[in-house]
Structures are given as structure tokens and as C-alpha cells.
């Protein structure tokens, strides 16, 4: 392509981008979806319940006197500050023969605990002495702390070393997170949500590209544009402007989603002192298993951008062929057919799951719909993603050049959309060929 083919492309890009982004529909949709992306993870991560909650004890508790109300040896609460220091640090635990003796030993910052061990497990009853400065909130906090600590005391009594306890609990949580159900649900959700999002994104902005390319052709100012702007630069500028408007929108939504995840995790940690909420634990376990890596995320974004440009260029061909708005539905059938067939092929071919048909990853029109999700999920290697990216970029360049070439031929054409034979004849006669 000649150097002067790009004359005026920057001006067309800036003008089209400003026109697209200043519309009320564009701004309204951007804000609405951004709010959803922000609030959804906050509600899921921040308000999800965790498996085991470790509460904080009241700051006024200085001593716990406990009584074993069973014939067995009972559980030594003196081990609580060591096994659960985040709750019982600084609290002295002592044993008494009876509740009456415990109350006699108690001072104004002491709680009395009665332990019972039966066939259904160990239970703890927290009592407030008569002459005390402590409140019922302190008693409830202590009871919640004992609910966590008592199972640890049982493991300790069974011979499990204290340094092994976190390891046992960690393995239990990891096993739960990596169970086939959780991973399978996340994989399916990411697969089809990504597929649907890309489909509607390409469909919406592809149609916008065709309309934008046709806009000046149907205007009386076309002759003026042909003097100041090269026809090829006109269509390429519009393709880039529409694609950039869409990518700005998606970038804002992704930023809102990231902010929502951060806020949700922070709220979840505040609501749950011991560890992270279950939702946060699940996300971390998936990341540790190879999903959602930083390199995969960057590569997925690049593939989406390249695929977006490719489909916009394909739609621009339809806009270049149309002489008036009424013809756009017919001339843009190539774009619509390619997108719909690719979408259905992805659904019938297994989406982005492990059973996906291999050819879907190598045909550019289907690859841009499935490979980004596969790279995010870790089911496709980085070199496979890179190969898909290069292939898609090549197709985007070819289609963009072809759209510009057709636009240059059809700039002043006012008749019905030409047939393929007529189009070839015009190309042979064109001095631009």
C-alpha cells in the first residue's frame, strides 16, 4: 500500500472516536455494566460465608477458669493460647474442681467455662460471674473462639503436633477447593460467559463499524472527503476508531471488575478473621492450579483485540459495498454469517472445555472466540495462544486492506450492490488496482 494511502487516517480516527464515545447510549451502557462488574464480586466475595470463623475475644478478658463436668480427663484449655494465639493470646487459662470453686477464684475480668464431653462431641458453656466487668458480648466471643479451639485440642490430645495442625487444615481446604465440582463449575462458567461476551461484543461493534463506514458514503459531503482524505485511510480510520471505542469500554469494565474483586476480598477478610472466605479461597486455589496467570491474561487480551479488529474489518467490507442504508442488511451478510456460524460451531464443538474440537483453535473466526478463554483457564499453552494471535493479526491486516480497496472503488458508486462478477469487473477497470 502506498504511503499516501494513509493520508488523513488520524483525523478520521479522532473524529469517529469522539462521535462514538460522546453518545448517551455509549456512556449509559458503560456506566451500567461497570456498576454491575463492581458490585457483583463485592457481593460474592465480601458477603460469602466462610467455612470456619475465628472470632475475636473481648479485649477485657484476662482469665478463663474452666471445669471438666465429666468423668473423663477432659481437655486442657491451658493449650488454647498456644493452639489459637490470635484469639486467646494474653489470656490465662486455669482449671477448677467445680463451678462454685471457679466463681470463688474469679476476679472482675474472668470468665468461667464448663466443659462437657459426650458421644456427640465436646461442648463448652461460658458463664459470667456475678461480680464482673465483662459483658455478654465477651462471653459470646469466648464461646465462638472455643468452638474453633476445641477440635484442635482433640487433635492435640490424639498426638498431632501443633506444627502439623495448619498443614492438616490446609490440605483439607485445598482438597475441598480442588474437588471436581468446584473446578468444573468455574471452568464451564468462564468458558461460556467469555464466549457469549465476545460474541455480543463483536456483533454490536461490528454492526457499528459497517454503519460508520456507510455514513459518509450516503452523505453529500463525500466529494469533499475524497479531496482531503484518502479513501483507504477513511475506512481504516473508522475500523480503528470503532474498535478502540469498544476496547475502552471493555477496559473500564475490567477495571471495575478488578476493583470489585479487591473490595470484596477486603470486606471478606474483615467479616472473617480466621483466613479467607470460601469464595476467596476458591479463587486462590484456582490461580495456584494454573488458571488466570498474568501471562495468560495478557495474551488473552491481545487475542481479543486482534479478533475484534478482524471482525470489524470484515464488517467494514459490507459497509463499503453498500451504497445506501437500505442495502446494508444484504451487503453485511458475510459478516453476520461468519460470526453466527463461528458461534454455533464453538457451542456444538464443546465451547472452551477440554473436549473442544481442535480445529476451532486454528480457524481465525472461531479461534478468537475460544482461545482467549482456554488461555485464561490454562488448558491452552502460551505458544498456542501466540500462534493464534499471529494468525488473527494476519487475517485482520488482509481484511482491513481489502475493505479499504473496496471502499476506494465504491466511494462514488450509487447503484444497487454489485454482484461478485460485477465487482471483479470493476476491480479490473479500476485505476487504483
MOCORMO-V76205 format. One record per run of one state. SS is the DSSP state (H for helix, E for strand, C for the rest). FROM is the first residue (numbers start at 1). LEN is the number of residues. If there is no record, write none. Layout:
BEGIN
ss: (SS | SS)
from: (FROM | FROM)
len: (LEN | LEN)
END
This chain:
BEGIN
ss: (C | H | C | H | C | H | C | E | C | H | C | H | C | E | C | H | C | E | C | E | C | H | C | H | C | H | C | H | C | H | C | H | C | H | C | H | C | H | C | H | C | H | C | H | C | H | C)
from: (1 | 3 | 7 | 9 | 22 | 24 | 48 | 63 | 69 | 77 | 84 | 85 | 89 | 92 | 96 | 99 | 106 | 110 | 119 | 121 | 129 | 136 | 158 | 162 | 178 | 180 | 218 | 222 | 229 | 231 | 272 | 278 | 289 | 294 | 322 | 325 | 332 | 333 | 349 | 358 | 362 | 364 | 378 | 382 | 411 | 420 | 430)
len: (2 | 4 | 2 | 13 | 2 | 24 | 15 | 6 | 8 | 7 | 1 | 4 | 3 | 4 | 3 | 7 | 4 | 9 | 2 | 8 | 7 | 22 | 4 | 16 | 2 | 38 | 4 | 7 | 2 | 41 | 6 | 11 | 5 | 28 | 3 | 7 | 1 | 16 | 9 | 4 | 2 | 14 | 4 | 29 | 9 | 10 | 4)
END
